[in-house]
Amino acid sequence: MSRDRNLSGERSPRDVARSLATRGRNRRREETRPHRVAGSRSDGMWKRETFTLPRLEARAKAREWFGKFPKAAYMTEIEFWRELSGGEIEFTIRRLPSAD
């Protein structure tokens, strides 16, 4: 009998929560492999580039990328962003290499 099942064969809410938490941690670990803070990289089929810019320039850069690489064709998205202590925005944009 599985560890996540009680004597009647049903899973308790605690077991379900533990299972989901473990699955979520594993998924996040796979998605957030360490990468360089600045510059570009390619991970499998995704092309990524990380920028650290003042807020207005960050918005302009994101708009430029979405203009150059439309979301519908390249699946472009802001993968990660955060506001740094100096008011700058650090963000990573990812896209597919081509719109085949």
N, CA, C and O atoms as a DFTB+ gen file, in Angstrom:
400 C
 N C O
     1  1       0.839      -1.182       0.000
     2  2       0.000       0.000       0.000
     3  2       0.888       1.252       0.000
     4  3       1.918       1.273       0.674
     5  1       0.510       2.265      -0.728
     6  2       1.276       3.498      -0.855
     7  2       1.362       4.238       0.474
     8  3       0.459       4.161       1.308
     9  1       2.458       4.951       0.650
    10  2       2.654       5.737       1.862
    11  2       1.623       6.855       1.987
    12  3       1.288       7.266       3.098
    13  1       1.116       7.352       0.849
    14  2       0.159       8.461       0.840
    15  2      -1.290       7.994       0.991
    16  3      -2.207       8.780       0.755
    17  1      -1.512       6.774       1.367
    18  2      -2.879       6.265       1.500
    19  2      -3.085       5.735       2.914
    20  3      -2.181       5.152       3.511
    21  1      -4.284       5.946       3.435
    22  2      -4.582       5.397       4.757
    23  2      -5.124       3.975       4.611
    24  3      -5.118       3.424       3.510
    25  1      -5.578       3.393       5.677
    26  2      -6.020       1.995       5.627
    27  2      -7.202       1.767       4.697
    28  3      -7.340       0.680       4.135
    29  1      -8.054       2.767       4.524
    30  2      -9.205       2.609       3.634
    31  2      -8.832       2.860       2.171
    32  3      -9.679       2.749       1.284
    33  1      -7.568       3.196       1.923
    34  2      -7.125       3.418       0.545
    35  2      -7.272       4.852       0.067
    36  3      -6.962       5.156      -1.085
    37  1      -7.739       5.734       0.936
    38  2      -7.914       7.137       0.547
    39  2      -6.743       7.968       1.034
    40  3      -6.101       7.645       2.034
    41  1      -6.481       9.038       0.313
    42  2      -5.406       9.957       0.704
    43  2      -5.976      11.028       1.616
    44  3      -7.078      11.527       1.388
    45  1      -5.224      11.378       2.646
    46  2      -5.670      12.436       3.548
    47  2      -5.319      13.790       2.933
    48  3      -4.441      13.858       2.073
    49  1      -5.973      14.848       3.345
    50  2      -5.633      16.182       2.834
    51  2      -4.155      16.512       3.037
    52  3      -3.537      17.139       2.177
    53  1      -3.588      16.093       4.167
    54  2      -2.166      16.341       4.430
    55  2      -1.303      15.658       3.380
    56  3      -0.333      16.244       2.899
    57  1      -1.646      14.415       3.016
    58  2      -0.879      13.683       2.012
    59  2      -0.976      14.340       0.637
    60  3       0.011      14.430      -0.092
    61  1      -2.163      14.791       0.300
    62  2      -2.354      15.472      -0.986
    63  2      -1.533      16.754      -1.011
    64  3      -0.858      17.031      -2.002
    65  1      -1.580      17.543       0.063
    66  2      -0.824      18.795       0.133
    67  2       0.673      18.533       0.027
    68  3       1.382      19.252      -0.678
    69  1       1.156      17.510       0.722
    70  2       2.592      17.187       0.675
    71  2       3.000      16.797      -0.745
    72  3       4.048      17.220      -1.233
    73  1       2.178      15.997      -1.400
    74  2       2.468      15.555      -2.756
    75  2       2.510      16.734      -3.728
    76  3       3.412      16.827      -4.561
    77  1       1.541      17.622      -3.620
    78  2       1.502      18.790      -4.501
    79  2       2.670      19.734      -4.240
    80  3       3.240      20.289      -5.179
    81  1       3.028      19.921      -2.978
    82  2       4.152      20.796      -2.635
    83  2       5.454      20.250      -3.201
    84  3       6.267      21.007      -3.731
    85  1       5.655      18.945      -3.091
    86  2       6.865      18.329      -3.623
    87  2       6.916      18.475      -5.136
    88  3       7.962      18.795      -5.701
    89  1       5.788      18.241      -5.785
    90  2       5.730      18.372      -7.240
    91  2       6.031      19.814      -7.658
    92  3       6.763      20.040      -8.621
    93  1       5.468      20.792      -6.936
    94  2       5.714      22.204      -7.247
    95  2       7.167      22.584      -7.051
    96  3       7.732      23.305      -7.874
    97  1       7.787      22.110      -5.970
    98  2       9.210      22.413      -5.730
    99  2      10.067      21.847      -6.844
   100  3      10.982      22.518      -7.321
   101  1       9.789      20.630      -7.264
   102  2      10.573      20.010      -8.333
   103  2      10.414      20.779      -9.640
   104  3      11.389      20.971     -10.367
   105  1       9.200      21.219      -9.943
   106  2       8.958      21.958     -11.175
   107  2       9.701      23.293     -11.149
   108  3      10.341      23.670     -12.130
   109  1       9.614      24.010     -10.017
   110  2      10.310      25.295      -9.905
   111  2      11.810      25.114     -10.013
   112  3      12.491      25.933     -10.629
   113  1      12.331      24.060      -9.427
   114  2      13.769      23.805      -9.481
   115  2      14.206      23.623     -10.932
   116  3      15.262      24.121     -11.321
   117  1      13.416      22.921     -11.733
   118  2      13.746      22.712     -13.136
   119  2      13.661      24.006     -13.929
   120  3      14.482      24.247     -14.814
   121  1      12.668      24.847     -13.617
   122  2      12.455      26.072     -14.387
   123  2      13.444      27.170     -14.024
   124  3      13.684      28.060     -14.840
   125  1      14.020      27.138     -12.839
   126  2      14.865      28.231     -12.383
   127  2      16.309      27.800     -12.226
   128  3      16.954      28.122     -11.229
   129  1      16.807      27.089     -13.185
   130  2      18.217      26.733     -13.156
   131  2      19.036      28.021     -13.165
   132  3      18.646      28.989     -13.817
   133  1      20.163      28.049     -12.454
   134  2      20.955      29.280     -12.393
   135  2      21.396      29.726     -13.773
   136  3      21.776      28.909     -14.612
   137  1      21.343      31.016     -13.998
   138  2      21.858      31.560     -15.242
   139  2      22.494      32.914     -14.975
   140  3      22.318      33.510     -13.913
   141  1      23.234      33.379     -15.965
   142  2      23.949      34.640     -15.795
   143  2      22.974      35.768     -15.557
   144  3      21.863      35.766     -16.087
   145  1      23.393      36.733     -14.756
   146  2      22.539      37.870     -14.437
   147  2      22.461      38.822     -15.621
   148  3      21.417      39.433     -15.848
   149  1      23.531      38.961     -16.370
   150  2      23.524      39.886     -17.501
   151  2      23.884      39.132     -18.774
   152  3      24.546      38.095     -18.726
   153  1      23.449      39.654     -19.899
   154  2      23.788      39.055     -21.173
   155  2      22.693      38.157     -21.694
   156  3      21.546      38.226     -21.253
   157  1      23.060      37.315     -22.636
   158  2      22.061      36.441     -23.224
   159  2      22.498      34.998     -23.077
   160  3      23.675      34.701     -22.871
   161  1      21.527      34.111     -23.185
   162  2      21.814      32.685     -23.135
   163  2      20.731      31.965     -23.906
   164  3      19.654      32.506     -24.159
   165  1      21.028      30.765     -24.265
   166  2      20.058      29.927     -24.941
   167  2      19.931      28.638     -24.147
   168  3      20.932      27.971     -23.887
   169  1      18.730      28.283     -23.763
   170  2      18.480      27.072     -22.991
   171  2      17.514      26.223     -23.798
   172  3      16.310      26.477     -23.811
   173  1      18.049      25.218     -24.469
   174  2      17.201      24.404     -25.321
   175  2      16.699      25.238     -26.487
   176  3      17.479      25.746     -27.292
   177  1      15.386      25.367     -26.560
   178  2      14.826      26.118     -27.679
   179  2      14.573      27.581     -27.344
   180  3      14.270      28.358     -28.250
   181  1      14.683      27.990     -26.090
   182  2      14.406      29.370     -25.699
   183  2      15.645      30.245     -25.815
   184  3      16.757      29.818     -25.507
   185  1      15.435      31.463     -26.259
   186  2      16.486      32.485     -26.230
   187  2      16.098      33.452     -25.131
   188  3      14.970      33.946     -25.095
   189  1      17.037      33.722     -24.234
   190  2      16.772      34.612     -23.103
   191  2      17.784      35.745     -23.083
   192  3      18.933      35.582     -23.495
   193  1      17.340      36.884     -22.602
   194  2      18.250      38.008     -22.386
   195  2      17.813      38.731     -21.125
   196  3      16.625      38.979     -20.913
   197  1      18.795      39.069     -20.285
   198  2      18.522      39.736     -19.021
   199  2      19.010      41.172     -19.102
   200  3      20.112      41.436     -19.584
   201  1      18.189      42.096     -18.630
   202  2      18.504      43.523     -18.635
   203  2      18.352      44.093     -17.237
   204  3      17.544      43.606     -16.446
   205  1      19.126      45.124     -16.933
   206  2      18.960      45.917     -15.715
   207  2      18.936      47.370     -16.163
   208  3      19.959      47.926     -16.563
   209  1      17.752      47.980     -16.092
   210  2      17.551      49.327     -16.629
   211  2      16.656      50.139     -15.692
   212  3      15.910      49.577     -14.891
   213  1      16.741      51.482     -15.803
   214  2      15.761      52.303     -15.092
   215  2      14.358      51.970     -15.596
   216  3      14.195      51.488     -16.717
   217  1      13.353      52.226     -14.773
   218  2      11.975      51.794     -15.059
   219  2      11.495      52.178     -16.461
   220  3      10.991      51.321     -17.188
   221  1      11.639      53.428     -16.850
   222  2      11.123      53.859     -18.163
   223  2      11.871      53.186     -19.315
   224  3      11.267      52.808     -20.318
   225  1      13.198      53.038     -19.162
   226  2      13.965      52.359     -20.204
   227  2      13.618      50.871     -20.259
   228  3      13.624      50.270     -21.334
   229  1      13.319      50.281     -19.110
   230  2      12.914      48.869     -19.071
   231  2      11.603      48.682     -19.827
   232  3      11.450      47.733     -20.596
   233  1      10.664      49.589     -19.603
   234  2       9.389      49.502     -20.343
   235  2       9.618      49.628     -21.841
   236  3       9.043      48.884     -22.636
   237  1      10.474      50.590     -22.218
   238  2      10.758      50.788     -23.644
   239  2      11.421      49.551     -24.251
   240  3      11.095      49.152     -25.369
   241  1      12.354      48.945     -23.510
   242  2      13.040      47.746     -24.009
   243  2      12.053      46.586     -24.171
   244  3      12.106      45.859     -25.163
   245  1      11.159      46.415     -23.205
   246  2      10.152      45.345     -23.303
   247  2       9.243      45.582     -24.510
   248  3       8.951      44.652     -25.261
   249  1       8.799      46.821     -24.693
   250  2       7.954      47.131     -25.863
   251  2       8.699      46.864     -27.165
   252  3       8.119      46.360     -28.127
   253  1       9.985      47.203     -27.192
   254  2      10.806      46.960     -28.381
   255  2      10.846      45.457     -28.698
   256  3      10.673      45.058     -29.849
   257  1      11.070      44.646     -27.690
   258  2      11.125      43.198     -27.900
   259  2       9.788      42.646     -28.357
   260  3       9.735      41.818     -29.266
   261  1       8.698      43.100     -27.730
   262  2       7.382      42.606     -28.139
   263  2       7.022      43.099     -29.534
   264  3       6.250      42.447     -30.238
   265  1       7.569      44.243     -29.944
   266  2       7.366      44.724     -31.308
   267  2       8.157      43.904     -32.317
   268  3       7.653      43.559     -33.386
   269  1       9.409      43.595     -31.963
   270  2      10.282      42.826     -32.839
   271  2       9.902      41.353     -32.899
   272  3       9.951      40.727     -33.958
   273  1       9.525      40.810     -31.750
   274  2       9.219      39.388     -31.622
   275  2       7.821      39.236     -31.016
   276  3       7.699      39.025     -29.810
   277  1       6.770      39.339     -31.829
   278  2       5.394      39.294     -31.309
   279  2       5.115      38.010     -30.522
   280  3       5.582      36.927     -30.876
   281  1       4.350      38.162     -29.461
   282  2       4.034      37.039     -28.574
   283  2       3.370      35.892     -29.331
   284  3       3.662      34.726     -29.066
   285  1       2.482      36.214     -30.270
   286  2       1.755      35.174     -31.001
   287  2       2.693      34.301     -31.842
   288  3       2.436      33.109     -32.004
   289  1       3.756      34.865     -32.369
   290  2       4.656      34.109     -33.235
   291  2       5.844      33.520     -32.478
   292  3       6.245      32.388     -32.750
   293  1       6.414      34.271     -31.532
   294  2       7.639      33.859     -30.852
   295  2       7.419      33.427     -29.402
   296  3       8.372      33.038     -28.727
   297  1       6.187      33.488     -28.917
   298  2       5.872      33.178     -27.523
   299  2       6.719      34.021     -26.566
   300  3       7.143      33.542     -25.514
   301  1       6.955      35.251     -26.932
   302  2       7.760      36.172     -26.132
   303  2       7.063      36.453     -24.808
   304  3       5.849      36.651     -24.764
   305  1       7.842      36.469     -23.729
   306  2       7.280      36.812     -22.428
   307  2       8.373      37.315     -21.493
   308  3       9.549      36.982     -21.641
   309  1       7.949      38.129     -20.524
   310  2       8.841      38.521     -19.445
   311  2       8.854      37.336     -18.486
   312  3       7.857      37.057     -17.819
   313  1       9.972      36.652     -18.422
   314  2      10.057      35.430     -17.633
   315  2      10.239      35.735     -16.144
   316  3       9.734      35.008     -15.289
   317  1      10.961      36.809     -15.845
   318  2      11.273      37.150     -14.461
   319  2      11.524      38.653     -14.398
   320  3      12.107      39.226     -15.318
   321  1      11.087      39.287     -13.320
   322  2      11.454      40.679     -13.104
   323  2      11.450      40.977     -11.620
   324  3      10.765      40.326     -10.831
   325  1      12.244      41.991     -11.259
   326  2      12.272      42.463      -9.879
   327  2      12.759      43.900      -9.867
   328  3      13.488      44.338     -10.757
   329  1      12.336      44.629      -8.829
   330  2      12.782      46.001      -8.658
   331  2      13.965      45.990      -7.711
   332  3      13.880      45.461      -6.603
   333  1      15.073      46.576      -8.152
   334  2      16.266      46.637      -7.327
   335  2      16.195      47.844      -6.399
   336  3      15.353      48.723      -6.583
   337  1      17.069      47.890      -5.411
   338  2      17.008      48.938      -4.391
   339  2      17.176      50.340      -4.969
   340  3      16.618      51.289      -4.418
   341  1      17.911      50.501      -6.040
   342  2      18.120      51.815      -6.641
   343  2      16.988      52.257      -7.552
   344  3      17.088      53.303      -8.192
   345  1      15.918      51.486      -7.622
   346  2      14.801      51.827      -8.480
   347  2      14.905      51.240      -9.877
   348  3      13.991      51.397     -10.687
   349  1      16.014      50.561     -10.168
   350  2      16.151      49.922     -11.466
   351  2      15.348      48.624     -11.495
   352  3      15.042      48.034     -10.459
   353  1      15.019      48.203     -12.704
   354  2      14.273      46.966     -12.916
   355  2      15.207      45.967     -13.585
   356  3      15.820      46.260     -14.611
   357  1      15.304      44.786     -12.988
   358  2      16.042      43.694     -13.610
   359  2      15.005      42.721     -14.153
   360  3      14.109      42.300     -13.423
   361  1      15.119      42.359     -15.430
   362  2      14.137      41.456     -16.015
   363  2      14.770      40.579     -17.074
   364  3      15.762      40.943     -17.705
   365  1      14.170      39.417     -17.250
   366  2      14.618      38.465     -18.257
   367  2      13.471      38.237     -19.225
   368  3      12.352      37.918     -18.825
   369  1      13.772      38.406     -20.512
   370  2      12.794      38.171     -21.574
   371  2      13.188      36.882     -22.272
   372  3      14.366      36.648     -22.541
   373  1      12.194      36.044     -22.565
   374  2      12.490      34.836     -23.330
   375  2      11.586      34.791     -24.555
   376  3      10.484      35.339     -24.567
   377  1      12.098      34.111     -25.594
   378  2      11.342      33.958     -26.838
   379  2      11.860      32.735     -27.568
   380  3      12.936      32.217     -27.270
   381  1      11.076      32.288     -28.524
   382  2      11.534      31.210     -29.404
   383  2      12.497      31.814     -30.428
   384  3      12.366      32.991     -30.764
   385  1      13.449      31.046     -30.925
   386  2      14.417      31.593     -31.866
   387  2      13.832      31.961     -33.222
   388  3      14.362      32.845     -33.896
   389  1      12.761      31.310     -33.636
   390  2      12.156      31.639     -34.931
   391  2      10.647      31.468     -34.837
   392  3      10.133      30.843     -33.908
   393  1       9.956      32.025     -35.800
   394  2       8.499      31.979     -35.798
   395  2       7.980      30.966     -36.807
   396  3       7.020      31.235     -37.529
   397  1       8.613      29.805     -36.854
   398  2       8.206      28.770     -37.831
   399  2       6.835      28.303     -37.628
   400  3       6.361      27.441     -38.368
